[in-house]
Amino acid sequence: MDIHALTKEELPEAQALAASLFPWEDEHQDALVAAVSHGQSGGFLAARGLSEVRAWAAKEEERVIGLLSLYDYGQTPDETWLAWYGVSTEVRGRGLGCQLLDWVIATAKRERKAVLRLWTTVEEEYAVALRLYAQRGFRPELQPALPGEDWETVVLSLGLDGKVPTSWSARSKGIPLCGRIVPAVAA
Ligand SMILES: CC(C)(COP(=O)(O)OP(=O)(O)OC[C@H]1O[C@@H](n2cnc3c(N)ncnc32)[C@H](O)[C@@H]1OP(=O)(O)O)[C@@H](O)C(=O)NCCC(=O)NCCS
């Protein structure tokens, strides 16, 4: 498996994979465009208080079979958020998901980030991912269910500098929950 920064040429394939992995979300479509636009995606970044969004493609036999993204917020330069992480259904169970996750943890450590965070939900479809995060020491914080949702969001934080990470609840004031759109509720 080859992991490299997502290119413009790979964008349609990566967007299709993201849509199949996360059919209930759509922010990934714009995030991947922003990641390959290198600084010319001011609207996406500014609207979210981001300083940067990056994405990587994992390829086998010329096909994009895995994705990763990191969101960096201007207010918390010592932290980074993992988003849009997954592998296509045909390649699951071969250890590639673990390899990708370990690769992004090593990348964030190399960049001297203190904390890697992500959010997911407690729904069954994310149970495999939740186990991978727990095995690597991510600390979970349950969030209240959002309006109109009857499942809980969980924020996971991993200390990368040998220290216990500051909890998300202590850090979150005024900072958006990475890519998490509060659903509109019918009046
Ligand atoms: C999470 C995900 C990336 C794992 O990828 P993968 O390549 O299948 O995972 P691996 O082959 O590296 O296996 C990792 C572990 O999960 C276990 N596992 C994999 N698929 C499993 C399944 N369907 N049921 C139970 N366990 C499973 C493996 O046995 C392995 O366990 P171990 O580390 O204790 O040996 C993949 O399932 C995925 O893309 N899911 C959809 C998107 C997603 O959930 N992303 C995370 C959003 S928060």
The ligand as an SDF file (V2000), in Angstrom:
LIG
                    3D

 48 50  0  0  0  0  0  0  0  0999 V2000
  -12.1230    0.9900   10.6240 C   0  0  0  0  0  0  0  0  0  0  0  0
  -11.4860    0.4710    9.3460 C   0  0  0  0  0  0  0  0  0  0  0  0
  -10.6100    1.5650    8.7270 C   0  0  0  0  0  0  0  0  0  0  0  0
  -10.6080   -0.7420    9.6940 C   0  0  0  0  0  0  0  0  0  0  0  0
   -9.9360   -1.1330    8.5180 O   0  0  0  0  0  0  0  0  0  0  0  0
   -9.4440   -2.6410    8.2430 P   0  0  0  0  0  0  0  0  0  0  0  0
   -8.3880   -2.5570    7.1950 O   0  0  0  0  0  0  0  0  0  0  0  0
  -10.5750   -3.5290    7.9950 O   0  0  0  0  0  0  0  0  0  0  0  0
   -8.8240   -2.9990    9.6580 O   0  0  0  0  0  0  0  0  0  0  0  0
   -7.6300   -4.0300    9.9150 P   0  0  0  0  0  0  0  0  0  0  0  0
   -7.6390   -5.1150    8.9080 O   0  0  0  0  0  0  0  0  0  0  0  0
   -6.3780   -3.2290   10.0940 O   0  0  0  0  0  0  0  0  0  0  0  0
   -8.1080   -4.6620   11.2990 O   0  0  0  0  0  0  0  0  0  0  0  0
   -8.0340   -3.9610   12.4670 C   0  0  0  0  0  0  0  0  0  0  0  0
   -8.6410   -4.7700   13.5960 C   0  0  0  0  0  0  0  0  0  0  0  0
  -10.0610   -4.8070   13.4380 O   0  0  0  0  0  0  0  0  0  0  0  0
  -10.4940   -6.1740   13.3630 C   0  0  0  0  0  0  0  0  0  0  0  0
  -11.5710   -6.1960   12.3640 N   0  0  0  0  0  0  0  0  0  0  0  0
  -11.4970   -5.7950   11.0880 C   0  0  0  0  0  0  0  0  0  0  0  0
  -12.7040   -5.9330   10.5070 N   0  0  0  0  0  0  0  0  0  0  0  0
  -13.5330   -6.4390   11.4590 C   0  0  0  0  0  0  0  0  0  0  0  0
  -14.9010   -6.7890   11.4820 C   0  0  0  0  0  0  0  0  0  0  0  0
  -15.6810   -6.6410   10.3900 N   0  0  0  0  0  0  0  0  0  0  0  0
  -15.4170   -7.2720   12.6280 N   0  0  0  0  0  0  0  0  0  0  0  0
  -14.6630   -7.4040   13.7300 C   0  0  0  0  0  0  0  0  0  0  0  0
  -13.3480   -7.0780   13.7740 N   0  0  0  0  0  0  0  0  0  0  0  0
  -12.7950   -6.6180   12.6500 C   0  0  0  0  0  0  0  0  0  0  0  0
   -9.2830   -6.9700   12.9300 C   0  0  0  0  0  0  0  0  0  0  0  0
   -9.3640   -8.2930   13.3830 O   0  0  0  0  0  0  0  0  0  0  0  0
   -8.1730   -6.2080   13.6320 C   0  0  0  0  0  0  0  0  0  0  0  0
   -8.1360   -6.5620   15.0070 O   0  0  0  0  0  0  0  0  0  0  0  0
   -6.7340   -6.6920   15.7820 P   0  0  0  0  0  0  0  0  0  0  0  0
   -5.9830   -5.3940   15.5720 O   0  0  0  0  0  0  0  0  0  0  0  0
   -7.1360   -6.9140   17.2000 O   0  0  0  0  0  0  0  0  0  0  0  0
   -6.0500   -7.8410   15.1340 O   0  0  0  0  0  0  0  0  0  0  0  0
  -12.5510   -0.0060    8.3190 C   0  0  0  0  0  0  0  0  0  0  0  0
  -13.4080   -0.9320    8.9620 O   0  0  0  0  0  0  0  0  0  0  0  0
  -13.3910    1.1190    7.7340 C   0  0  0  0  0  0  0  0  0  0  0  0
  -12.9760    1.7970    6.7990 O   0  0  0  0  0  0  0  0  0  0  0  0
  -14.6020    1.3200    8.2800 N   0  0  0  0  0  0  0  0  0  0  0  0
  -15.5410    2.3270    7.7530 C   0  0  0  0  0  0  0  0  0  0  0  0
  -15.0940    3.7350    7.9940 C   0  0  0  0  0  0  0  0  0  0  0  0
  -14.8560    3.9970    9.4530 C   0  0  0  0  0  0  0  0  0  0  0  0
  -15.4780    3.4300   10.3300 O   0  0  0  0  0  0  0  0  0  0  0  0
  -13.9370    4.9250    9.6930 N   0  0  0  0  0  0  0  0  0  0  0  0
  -13.6390    5.3890   11.0160 C   0  0  0  0  0  0  0  0  0  0  0  0
  -14.5430    6.5500   11.2860 C   0  0  0  0  0  0  0  0  0  0  0  0
  -14.3880    7.1260   12.9280 S   0  0  0  0  0  0  0  0  0  0  0  0
  1  2  1  0
  2  3  1  0
  2  4  1  0
  2 36  1  0
  4  5  1  0
  5  6  1  0
  6  7  2  0
  6  8  1  0
  6  9  1  0
  9 10  1  0
 10 11  2  0
 10 12  1  0
 10 13  1  0
 13 14  1  0
 14 15  1  0
 15 16  1  0
 15 30  1  0
 16 17  1  0
 17 18  1  0
 17 28  1  0
 18 19  1  0
 18 27  1  0
 19 20  2  0
 20 21  1  0
 21 22  1  0
 21 27  2  0
 22 23  1  0
 22 24  2  0
 24 25  1  0
 25 26  2  0
 26 27  1  0
 28 29  1  0
 28 30  1  0
 30 31  1  0
 31 32  1  0
 32 33  2  0
 32 34  1  0
 32 35  1  0
 36 37  1  0
 36 38  1  0
 38 39  2  0
 38 40  1  0
 40 41  1  0
 41 42  1  0
 42 43  1  0
 43 44  2  0
 43 45  1  0
 45 46  1  0
 46 47  1  0
 47 48  1  0
M  END
$$$$
